[in-house]
Amino acid sequence: MKNLSIKFGSWIATLPILLLPVAARATLTEATTELTTVGQAIGTDVTTNSLPDLIGEIINILLSVLGIVFVVLIVYAGYLYLTDAGGGEHVKKAKNLLTTSIIGLVIIIAAYAIANYVISALAGAAVG
């Protein structure tokens, strides 16, 4: 039962880190609302977001959350590696987890770069 409460507590402690991109998006939405109000006051529309821009923002948020998850896995693998008491089974598990986490992080970074390029190309094609 104690082990379950420790796992639950660690998940609750990790939740705010996973929700950071959502909080950043909320701040961006508030700023956009303020810009809209200012734009209406001076007679211009400053919030003309196209569909590729919106899709790009959603992809960026998802990739950011996945990147955070893989960084947390890397930290966990390091914790397992450092807390091994000489048995060796935690070291083996940590090395496997570290290898797969780094590969996953590289894939996420590559997907982020490809998505940014494609979205910017689509947005450029839609504008001009």
N, C-alpha and C positions, 0 to 999 in steps of 0.2 A: 504494500500500500504506500509505503514511503517513497519507493522508486517511482510510482505513478504520479505522486504529488510533485516530485522533483521534475519529471518530464513535463507535466502540465505547467508548472511554474516557469520552466525555461521557454516553453512555447509562448506563454503570455508575455514574458520579458522580450522575446524576439518580435512580437507583433508590431510594436511601434516602429521598429526599423523597417519592416516590410511595408508599412503604410506611408513611409516618407514620400515616395513619388505621388501618392494620392494627395497628401497635404500640399506638396508643391503645385500640383495641378489646381487645387482649390485656391491657392494664392494667385495663380495665373488667371483663374476665372474672375476673382475679385478685381484684379487689375484691369482685365478686359472690360468688366462692367463699368469701372470708373472711366476708362477710355471712351466707352460708348456714350456715357453721360456727357463727357467733355466734347466729344465729337458732335453730338446732337446740339449742344449749346452753340458751337461755332458753325454748324451747318454742314459738316462732312461726316462720312461714314468711315471709321477707322478699323472696323472689325470684319473685313471681307475675307473670311477664311474659306479657301476652296476645299473640295473633297480630298484631294491628295494631301493637303496640309493636315487635315483632321485625321486621316488614316495614319499619316506619319507620326503625329503626336501620340496616338494610341499605341502604335508599334514601339515607339521610344519608351513609353511608360512600361509596357510589358517586358521589354528587354532589360530595362533598368531593374525591375523587380527580380527577374531571373538572374541578373548579374549579382544582386545582393544575396540571393539564395546561394549561389555558388561560392561567393566569398565567405559566407557563414560556414559552408561545408569545408572549405579550406582551413578555416580557423578550428573547426571541430576536429579535422584530421590532425592538425598540429597538436591539439590538446591530447588526443589519443596517443600520439607518438611520444609526447613528453611525459605522460603519466603511466607509461608501461613500466611495470615493476620487474622486468627481466624475463617475463614469461615468453615474450615474442609474438603471441597471437594478436595483441593490440597493435604492435608495430606492423605486422603484415596487413591487418585491416586498415590501418592508417595510411600505409603506402598505396594500397589499392584505391582508397577514397581520395587521397591527394591526387593521384594520377588521373582518375576520372573527373575530379572537380576541375583540375587545370584544363583538361581537354574540353570540358563543358564551357568553361569561361572563355577559352579561345574561340569556340564556336559561337558563343553569344556576342563576343566583340566583332567577329567577322560578320555575323548577321546584322549587327547594328550598323557597321560600315556599309554593307550592301544595301540595307533598307534606306539609309540616309541618301546614298547615291541615287537609287531608283526613285525615291520620293522627290528629290530635288530635280531630277530629270523630268519626271512627270509634271511637276509644278511649272518648270520652265517651258515645257511643251504646251501646257495649257494656257500660259500667259502669252507667249510669243510664238 
